[in-house]
Amino acid sequence: MASQGSAGNVISAICSTFFPGLGQLVQGRVLPALIFAIVCFGGYALWWLVVPAIIGGIFHLWAILDAATYKNNGYD
């Protein structure tokens, strides 16, 4: 990824909108992608308990924002 706000980050944010964690995976960050996907889908699977669904929704928004604002520090 070039920099924050780059086209790659916008594409990653759009990917995370449809599938939580996919944007992080597109950016090459496997561990955050797995964490976001597990927490979001786990929360959505337990929607009838309300609180896990709210936590899943918060993590989904966080995944989108994280993908959109990711800044590569050049350690790759």
Secondary structure, DSSP 4 states (H G I P E B T S, - for coil): --STT-HHHHHHHHHHHHSTTHHHHHTT-HHHHHHHHHHHHHHHHTGGGSHHHHHHHHHHHHHHHHHHH----S--
